């Protein structure tokens, strides 16, 4: 585990930690994948603070944790909404691959969160004032009036540092129906991205829930195919395995870049980029340990990849449709493991 000193303090002041957890996870509940109001998310221990020894041992085995695993460390913390926190507290999590995916995401974010917390702490007076501003309950009429009155001055001060500091990201959730299931997609966009989406919707007539349906279908298919290759490589030393089509579970899709180019004849081309985190589970058939037969083995992986695709639009198209070809995967990563019971010596 990464050696960090910023951690959850039982019974202590965790406001600053909660703020940066929510910021780094884009105000998204890691359990249900939905974007929530900034101030409604709570801190969750991904691997629970299990009190009984049996449950603690089971979690260590299921999630491949060391015996001294620190449940209060940044690598075990994520934002969660109240509804999911309540439901999760009564679950046996040993069979939930989402926990492994979340742990991987938390590890990636830990160093950034620690750096941001330390920077805030170094300027305690200013940091405390900003924290009060961030945590303000805007449902309160007085707070809202003061906020609206004072924030323009903060934005103006930011502009004095350069225009790039005035830009900000807006988080927009989209639910995409695919195979009788609604998949949450989070748009996290700066000014350029928001402008791209605005053109896509207003001029090209695109409805994101519909535009993204074939995109997600192709993204999930290509990711599943890449996972199958990863499973085959993992088991390759045992001979050429026959790998079935892996299933993707708990896919988290974030679109963080939307740009467009005007072409001849008022045609438009949109380039959209994002990232996918998911759990893949499948089965493979291979030679057994003794080499005298076949066995079926469950294969699992946590997956993280960057992806991009383009959409083309022409005003001459009588249907006004956006043309989509395929998704391209970049920087595909898969941490794989096989559920194998080796014979005793």
Secondary structure, 3 states (H helix, E strand, C coil): CCCCCCECCCCCCCHHHHHHHHHHCCCECCCCCCECCHHHCEEEECCCCCCCHHHHHHHHHHCCCCCCCCCCEHHHEEEECHHHHHHHCCCCHHHCHHHHHHHHHHHHHHHHHHHHHHHHHHCHHHHHHHHHHHHCCCCCHHHHHHHHHHHHHHHHHHHCCCHHHHCCCEEEEEEEEECCEEEEEEEEECHHHHHHHHHHHHCCCCCHHHHHHHHHHHHHHHHHHHHHHHHHHHCHHHCCCEECCCEEEEEEEEEEEEEEEECHHHCEEEEEEEEEEEEEEEEEEEECCCCCCEEEEEEEEEEEEEEEEEEEECCCCCCCCCEECCCEEEEEEEEEEEECCCCCC
